[in-house]
Amino acid sequence: MAPKGQGHAVRLGIRLQLLFALGALLVLAFVPLFFAVANLTRATMVGARASSARAIGRAIAGHVAAARASRSAPELSPLLEAQLGPDGASAIGVYDAAGALVDRAGDPEAAAALPASVEAGAEVLRTVRTARGGAVLVVVPEHAREAAPEAEAAPRADADAEPGAAPARPPQVGSVAVLVPTDPSTVPAAPLVRIVALYTGVVALALLVFAYIAMTRLVVRPVDALSEAARRVAGGARDLEAPRAGARELAELGASLAHMTARLRADEESLRAKIAEVERYAADLKSAQERLVRSERLASVGRLAAGLAHEIGNPIAAILGFQELLLAGGLTPDEEREFLERMKRETERIHKILRDLLDFARPAARGAGDAGEEPSGSVAEALEDVVSLVSPQKAFRAVELVRDVAPDVPPVQLSHGRLVQVLLNLLLNAADAVPRAGGRVWVRASRAAGGGARIEVEDNGPGIAEAVRETLFEPFITTKEVGEGTGLGLAVCRGLVEAAGGAIGVEAGAEGGARFVVQLPGAAG
């Protein structure tokens, strides 16, 4: 879909595109043909007009030449005028035996094109230009040898004539010139050209209509039906109903698409089955991971509980001693009050130790992981809870725990309970690694360069060998003595950190010990 405010580009369908292409082809084919036919028709008719003009000119010239033998020049003028007409001669000239113009008739502009003299005894046929267009000039000479018998017969006729009769006129010898117009405007070629144009247009239109109907039935409708079937498949239809009408290629295309759709549906079902299987495996893996996390948490609870035996035993022994003194009697009220207050303090101390242990152990005992907890946690608060858990431990009595938490450490994308579990595991491992005398553990937390938090747990123990460092976070890998560790603590820490999008690693510490580095992303929102 185009973004709002942008118009859709207009795209023509295959039918219109083919029609436009066919129309352009017809224009390229018929327009030159039309002009060629029109020019050929006009040239043919002009040529025919010129031939006709020559024939008309010869006929008129012959008729005038024959009339000159029996008519005088004044009597010849009406005959010349009678030969003129819009479809005949436009001008006629009469010449004497020497070729000089003796008389002419016709339109003054056309008569002006008649030559003043002609060559005696020669027939002339040529094209001339007049003020009104082109014309054909025909000059027909009258040969003296043809008029000689008539000249010899004239004196005999005069001699034989009755007295008092008019003598016979001597025969007139000379040439006759006839001007017949052949201008294209006088040639009726326009109607024929219009008929040719109309025929060409009708044929082109008929071809376009036939092509439109043929493409609609053979191409467009099958393609539209195939497109509609594809849209139904996209909308959820199981099968593609390919149209069987139309050209063979389109029918084969529809069959291929139907086969492809069936294959895609089969592949989709197979993929859905595989996705369901993967989801089932992922759920099983997540369940196994949750059980592993709870198991490691319970193991940590066991280690803490074992370390609290001495810490709880001393306050209980003190409380029992105070109770015996109170039961023995003989104490002043002030002494009794002091003993009761000391018993209360020791009891509160035991209560706090057990409460912290129960708070840590409760998610594992509940078996729900971190359900109901916030998805983010505070590094400072988690570290406070961890310190409360490990402080009563016998292993931490001789260990110096140094904390350095920057005030700008953001909340991280790891729940409070899981963050406590990660820090507790790292601190317990550090306490096991440091020497009994002079042991020191550093816990640092700062804002990471790319956002989130960077947590470091470093000790001054013997460090971790290079051979073990690469596989340290794999399950069942431990550096402790047999029976002292399960090898799952660091593997669980790695799973918890990486599930939150973070990373955990180990490097050499500044004092030769091990430094565990945890990178956690900041909480969303």
GUNU-290747 format. One record per residue: z negated, x negated, y negated of N, C-alpha, C in turn; residue in one letter. Coordinates in steps of 0.05 Angstrom, whole numbers, plus 5000, padded with zeros to 4 digits. Atoms other than C-alpha are relative to their C-alpha. Layout:
# residues N
ZXYZXYZXYA/...
//
This chain:
# residues 525
500049835024500050005000500049824975M/499850165024501949734932497550044983A/502349975017496249604883500450214979P/499849795020494650134832501249894975K/498750095025499050094771502749875006G/497550124993504849774808501850205014Q/498149814989511050184824501149905027G/498850074975514150214892503049934995H/497250075002520949874898501750215016A/498349804988526450384912501949865020V/498350124979529850204978501850215011R/498149804990536150564999500049995031L/499849994971536850805070502749895010G/497650124988542050535119502450184995I/497749825005546351155108501249964973R/499050045027546951065033501149724997L/498950275002547850315040502749985013Q/497450014987553550405089502150164984L/498149855016556650945045500849854975L/499350165023556250494984501949775008F/498250224991559349925024502850115007A/497449884993564850385051501550094974L/498849925025566050664981501249764985G/499050245013566749964953502549905014A/497750094985571549785009502450184994L/497849825006575750414995501149954972L/499150065027575850244921501849755000V/498450254999578249534937502750055014L/497649954985583449814985501950194985A/498349795010586050434949500849964971F/499250045028585850234875502449824997V/497550165002590749654882502450155013P/497849854988594850094929501150214982L/499249795018594950654879501749894977F/498450125022597250204822502749895010F/497550104990602449884867501950235005A/498249774995605150564889500950134973V/499249885026604950824817502149834986A/498050185012608650214791502750015014N/497549994984613650244848501450274994L/498849735006614750994835501350004973T/498950005027615650884761502549824999R/497750185000620350294773502450135014A/497949874985624350694824501350224983T/499049785016624951294778501549894975M/498650125023626750844719502849905009V/497550104990632050514762502050235006G/498349774995634651184784501050124974A/499249895026634751414712502149824988R/498050185010638650794693502750045014A/497549954985643750914748501250274992S/499049745009644251644728501249984972S/498950035027645151424656502749875000A/497450134998650850964676502150205008R/498049804990654251534714500650204979A/499549815022653252014656501749884979I/498450135021655951504607502949975008G/497350034991662151374649501550274999R/498849735000663452124657500750094972A/499549915027662652274583502249834987I/497950175012666851674564502850075011A/497549924988672351884612501050264988G/499349745011672252594586501049984971H/499350045028672552364513502749864999V/497550155000678151874529502350185007A/497949814993682152424562500650204978A/499749815022680952894503501549874976A/498850145023683452364453503150015002R/497050004997690452414483501250264989A/499049745009691053134461498850114974S/501449915024686553184400500049794979R/500250185022686452884332497149924995S/502850105006680352514304498350234989A/501849785009677853134265499450195022P/500449814978678753564327498149885021E/501650144979675053044369497050024994L/502950015008668453084330498450235013S/501549794986666353774357499649955030P/500350074972667653524427497849795004L/502150204998663252924414497250124997L/502549875004657653364388499150165024E/500749834977658153804449499049835024A/500950174978656953204495497249904997Q/502750105006650253044463497950205011L/502249824990643653314491497649835008G/502550154993636353124509500249875028P/499850124973638252994582502649855004D/497450144998645052694567500149774980G/499650215019647952234515498550054974A/501349985026644152094451501849924977S/498150085021649951774414502749935015A/497450064989657551704426501649874977I/498350145019662251214391502949985010G/497250014993669851214390501249764985V/498850255011673750564379503050015004Y/497150004998681050434366500949785019D/498950204981685649974405499049724994A/501050265007683049374367497149965005A/502950014994675849534385498350074976G/501649935023673649774316499050295002A/501349734999668950374309501550184980L/498649815018672850964282498450264996V/501549755003668051534295497549985019D/502549994984661051664322498550264995R/501649765002656452244334497349965015A/502650024987649152334353497849954981G/502450055016642152204328500549744984D/499450245017642651714269498549755010P/501450244991637251254297501349895026E/498750094976640751234365502849904994A/497350085006647651184334500049724987A/500250265012645350574295500149775020A/499950214979644850204361502749965011A/497350044990652250294375501249754987L/498950245012656049644365502350084980P/497949955020660849614305502749955011A/497550064987666249344349499549925029S/500150074972667649244422502449845007V/497850154991672148784460502150195013E/498049824990678649134474500749955029A/499250024972680349264546497849915019G/502250084983673449074574497950225002A/502149804996668249534604497349864997E/502650125007661249394579497850195011V/502349844991654749624612497549834996L/502450175006648349364583497750184989R/502449865009641249574564499449924971T/500650065028639549624490497450134993V/502549885011633349794449500750164976R/499749835024633250364400497350044988T/502549945013628050604352498150175017A/501649824984625651104404499649905029R/500450114974625750654465502649885011G/497850134987630550364516502350205005G/497749844995637650614530502149835014A/497850134986643850444570502650054984V/497549985015650250294531502349975020L/497750014982656650454570502550014982V/497550015015663350244539502350015020V/497849964982669450514576502649974985V/497450035015676250254552502150195011P/497749844991682550674555502549825000E/497950204997688250234581502750114989H/497549925012694950254544502150065020A/498049954979698850224609499750285011R/500349724990695850894628501150204979E/499049815021697851204560503049964994A/497150065006704950884558501950225009A/498249794993708451424599499850244981P/500449785018705451934553501449944973E/498750075025708051544492503050025001A/497149974997715051514520500950295002E/499349724997714852244536499850154974A/500349865025712852434466502650034984A/497549965015719652284431501950205014P/498249814986723252654487499150284996R/501149735005718653234476500850104973A/499349925028720153224402503050074999D/497149955001727653204416500750265012A/499449764986727453764464498650244987D/501549785012722854174420501950174983A/498549825016725554774383499949914971E/500050085028727554664311497750154985P/502349885015721754784264497349975013G/502650044987716354614316498749744991A/501450245009710954094299500449785020A/499650224982712253424327497549945016P/502350074983707853174385498449774988A/501850215011701752744365500249755018R/499950254984702152024386497449965015P/502450054985697151834440498249804987P/502050185012690651504416499049815022Q/500950204981688850854451497549864989V/502550135009681850554447497850035021G/502449994981674850514479498150214990S/502149805006669151014482497349885008V/502750104994661750794479498050245001A/502049784996656251254505497249875002V/502850104999648751124493498350215013L/501649824985644351454546497149895001V/502850115000636551394537498949975028P/501450054974632551094594497149924995T/502850075006625651034560498250125022D/501849894979619851114611498850274993P/501149745008617351704570501850235008S/498149804991623652074590500250035030T/500049994971622551934663497650165010V/502349834991618152474696498549875023P/501450134978614051974737497050085000A/502849945002607152214713499150215020A/500849814980606852834758499849885028P/500050124974608652424819497649815003L/502350184999603451894801497450155002V/502449844998598152434792499750115028R/500249904973599952714860499049785019I/500950234983599152024891497049944995V/502850045006592451934855498250225013A/501549794988590052614879499949965030L/500050044971592152464950498249775008Y/501850234995588651784948497150084998T/502849925004582252094921499150195022G/500749814979582352654972499549855027V/500350154976583352165029497449835000V/502550165002577751705004497550185003A/502349824998572952294995499750115029L/500249914972574752555065498949795018A/501150224984573351875094497049974996L/502850035006566651835059498450235013L/501449774988564652535082499949975030V/499950044971566852385153498049775008F/501850224993563051715152497150094996A/502849915004556752065124499150175024Y/500849834977556852595179499849845025I/500150164976558352085233497549835001A/502450175000552851615211497550165003M/502449824997547952195205499550075029T/500349914973549252425275499649775020R/500050224980550251765310497949784994L/501850225007545551295272497450104988V/502349945017540851605221498050185016V/501849824986538052185263498649865023R/501550144978536651755325498049804989P/501950195011533451215281497550144989V/502349845011529151745245498250105023D/501649904977527052035313498549775012A/501450244989525351335338497749924982L/502150075019521351195275497750205002S/502149804997517551855282498549965026E/501450054974516051695355498149764997A/501750235004513451015334497550074983A/502349915016508951345281498050165017R/501849864982506151805334498549815018R/501450194983504551215378497949854983V/501950135018501250875318497650184994A/502149815005497251515308498250055024G/501749964976494451495379501450115024G/498549904977499951775424500149795021A/500150194978499951455493502849905007R/497350084992507551445504501950034976D/497949985020513651335460502350165011L/497849834991518651895469502549924985E/497650115013525151535454502250215001A/497849815001531051965432502349905017P/497850084983536951975480502750054987R/497549955014542152205429500849754984A/499150225016546351745387501649795016G/498450214988550051105403498549875024A/501250124976548950725468498049784992R/501950225008545650135431497450124991E/502549885009540550595398498550125024L/501449894976539050935465498649775015A/501250234987537950245496497649894984E/502350095017533550045437497650185004L/502249824996529350675446498749965027G/501150054974528550535520498449755001A/501450265001526549815506497350044985S/502549965014521350045455498150175016L/501849844982518650565504498749825021A/501150184980517950025557498049814987H/501850185014514749555506497350144994M/502449855006509850105486498350035024T/501649974975507850225558498749745007A/501250264994506749475567497749954982R/502250045019502649445504497650175006L/502249834992498450035526498549895024R/501350124976497249705593498449754992A/501450235009495449055558497550074984D/502349905015490849445511497750085018E/502049914981487249765569498749755013E/501250244988486449085602498249854981S/501650145020483948785537497450154995L/502549845004479049355527498049945023R/501850054977476349235597498849724998A/501150275004475648485583498049994978K/501950005022472248625517497450135008I/502449884990467449095551498449815018A/501350204982466048565603498749784984E/501250215017464948035549497650114986V/502449895014460348505511497750035019E/502249984980456448625575498849735005R/501050274996455947885587498449904976Y/501450085025453947775514497250134999A/502649865000448548305521498149875021A/501750134980446047975585499049734990D/500850275010446147295552497950034978L/502049965020442347565492497450085011K/502549934987437247885537498749765013S/501250244988436447235575498949814979A/501150175022435646865509497450114989Q/502549885010430447355486497749955020E/502150064980426647265552499249714999R/500750285002427146515544498349954975L/501650045024424546555473497150105004V/502749904994418746995496498449825019R/501350184981417346525553498949754986S/500850245015417145925507497750074981E/502249935017412746305459497450035016R/502449984983407946475515499049735009L/500850284993408045745536498549874977A/501450115023406145555465497350134997S/502649875001400646075467498149885020V/501750134980398045765531499149734991G/500950265010398045075500497950034978R/502049965021394345335439497450105011L/502549904989389445715481498449785015A/501350234986388045095523498749824980A/501250185020386844695460497750124985G/502149865014382045225432497450015016L/502449974984377145185489497649854988A/502250155012373144625458499350104972H/500549915027373944905388498350254999E/501649764999371045575408497349955014I/502550064986365845275455497849914983G/502150105018362044905401498750224983N/501249785015361045515355498350195018P/501549824982358845935415497449875008I/502550144993353745405436498150014977A/501749995023351045395365498850284997A/501049725002350546155364497850055021I/502149964979346746155430497449864993L/502550145008341845635403498650154978G/501449845021340546045341498850255011F/501149764988339446665383497449945015Q/502550084986334146295426497849954980E/502050045020330546075364499050264988L/500949745011330446775337498450155020L/501549864979328047055403497249885004L/502650134996322446535407498050094978A/501849915021319646785341498649774985G/501550205015314846435294501649894976G/498450105023320246355239499350174976L/500449865026319446535167502450184995T/497749835007323847075138502449854989P/497850165011327846555100501549855022D/498750144979329146155163501650195018E/498549814984331246775202502650084986E/497649935015336046965146502149775001R/498150234999339046255146501449985027E/498850014973340046265221502050225004F/498149774998343346955217502649944985L/497650065016348146715162501749795014E/498550214986349946095203501450125025R/498749874977351246535264502450164991M/497749845010355746985221502449824994K/497850185006359746385196501449905025R/498850094976360846125266501650225014E/498649774988362746815290502750054986T/497549965016367846895233502049785006E/498150224993370646215251501450055026R/498849944974371746415323502050244997I/498249775004374747085300502649924987H/497550095013379646735254501849855019K/498350164981381946255308501450195020I/498949824981382946815358502150194987L/498149825014386347265307502749874995R/497550145004391446735289501549975026D/498750034974392846615362501250265009L/499049744991393647355376502450094982L/497849935017398147445315502649855009D/497750144991402746905341500950105028F/499349924973402547155413500950295002A/499449724998403447895396502950075005R/497249944993411147905394500849945028P/499350074972411647555461498650205019A/501449814983406448025491501350274999A/498749745004410048625462502750015014R/497550014986416548395493502350104984G/497849895016420748635434501249794981A/498950215017422447965403499050034972G/500849975028422548035328500750284989D/499349745009424048775326498050104979A/501749905021421249085262499449804979G/500550215020420748415226502349994980E/497950045020424548255163501949785010E/498150204990430947865177499749734986P/500350265014428847325127497149925000S/502750105000422746895122499649794979G/500750215020419046435074499049755015S/500850254987418445715094497149934994V/502850065007411845625056498050175015A/501849824986408546235088500049935030E/499950074972410946035157498549745006A/501450254997408245335148497050044998L/502949955002401445605126499050125027E/500949884975401046025190500049795022D/499950204979403045435233497649814997V/502350185004397744995201497450135009V/502449854991392545535214499850005031S/500050014970394645525288499349735011L/500350274989394644775298497549864990V/502350145010388644585256497650005019S/502350014981383444795308500549845025P/499350144975387144415362498749725000Q/501350274997383743795389502049784995K/498050215004390343415386500549944971A/499550055028390743495311497549914985F/502450095014383543275295500349714990R/499750285008385642545293502749954987A/497350035011392542675263499950094971V/499849935028393842675189502650164995E/497749835004398343255171500650014970L/499350015028402043155105502250214994V/498149785006405643755074501149954972R/498650035026410843715018502150224999D/498249775002413944385003500850044970V/499049975027418244434940499650294992A/500449725008416845054898502650174999P/497549855003424245244894501450055026D/498749954974425445314969500550305003V/499449714998429045984978499350115027P/500449884974427746485034502549945017P/497850084981431946325096500750235018V/499049794983436046745143498949975028Q/501450024974430846705199497450154997L/502549835003425147195212497549825000S/502550155002418046975199499049915027H/501150074974415946995272501649785013G/498350214988421846565295499849744985R/500450245016420946085238497349865007L/502650114991413546005258500349865027V/499750114973415745885330501449734999Q/498650265002420645335310498249784989V/501750205013415744975264497649935019L/502250054982410045045315500949815022L/499050174979414244735370500449724991N/499650275010416244155327497449854993L/502650135007409044025303498549925026L/501450074975406244055374501349765013L/498750234989411543565398499349754984N/500750245017410043105339497149915006A/502850074994402543135355499849865027A/500050134974404042945427501149724999D/498750255001408242355405498549794984A/501350205017403742015353497649885015V/502450124987398241535373497450144994P/502549865004391141785380498549914976R/501350115024388741325325502249934980A/498150055021392541315260502550165001G/497749834998397341865278500550164974G/499349865025401042185220502650165005R/497749824998405842775215500650104972V/499149905026409942955153501750255003W/498449765001412743645139501050034972V/498849985027417643685081502050245000R/498249775003421544285056501249994972A/498750015026426644284999502550175001S/497549845002432644664974502449825008R/497750154991439044445009502149984978A/497950045020444944184969501950244998A/498249775000449444764990498650265000G/501549754999444045294985498450015026G/501649994976438845485036497749804999G/502450174999433045045059500549775020A/499950234983432344355090497149945007R/502750054990426044245133500049755017I/500350254984423943565160497249995012E/502550054986418543435211500149725012V/499850284993417242685218497349905010E/502550114989412142295258500349695001D/500050294998410141565265499649915029N/500250074972410641565341502149795008G/498150204991415141125384502950074996P/497349925005421441515367501350105026G/498549894977426841775415502249805006I/498050194991431341325456502850114994A/497249925005438841325440501250155023E/498849874977440541525511499250295003A/501049724997436442165506500850174976V/499749855025438142345434502350205001R/497649834999445042645450499450265016E/500549774983442143125503497350114996T/502849925004435343245473499650304998L/500349715005436743975454501150175023F/499149854977439544165522497650095017E/502349904984435144585569499149805022P/501350164979430344215616500349704995F/500050285008431043555578497449954985I/502550055013424243265560499449705002T/500850285001421242585542497149975009T/502950014992414242765567499849945029K/500550054971411042605633500550255016E/499549784983412443045692497550185000V/502249815001408243675688498950064973G/501049965027406943615613501850174983E/498149855016413143975588502150145017G/497949854985418444485610502849914993T/497450075010424144195570501650224988G/498749765012425644875539499450034971L/500949965028422044815472502249944980G/497950075019427544445434502650165004L/497749834994433044845469499750274987A/500649745013429745485445500249984970V/499850045029429045205375502949984991C/497150025007436445025374501350275001R/498849734999438345725397499250184977G/501049845022434046055344501349924974L/498950105025436645615288503050064999V/497149965001444045655307500750305000E/499549715002443546415317499850104971A/500349935029441446445243502149874983A/498050145015447446025223499249734990G/501050265009443545385215500749785020G/499650234983443344705249497449855002A/502350164995438044255279500949745012I/499350274990438443505292497649824999G/502150204999434342885303501249734991V/499250265009434642205270497549825000E/502250195001430441575264498450044975A/501849975023424341635219499749744985G/500350245017422441155163498049815013A/502150184988416440875203500549975030E/499450054972420040825270499750245018G/500349764983418441525295502550175000G/497849815000422842135301499850194977A/499849815022425142585245501950235009R/498449764993427443285263500850144973F/498949885025431843605209501150285007V/499149724996432844365206501450094974V/498549895023438244655160500350305005Q/499849714997437745405149501350124975L/498749875023442145845105498150184985P/501749835015439046245049500450295008G/499949724993437446975059502150154983A/498049845014442947465041498650194980A/501049825020441847864978497649904985G/
//
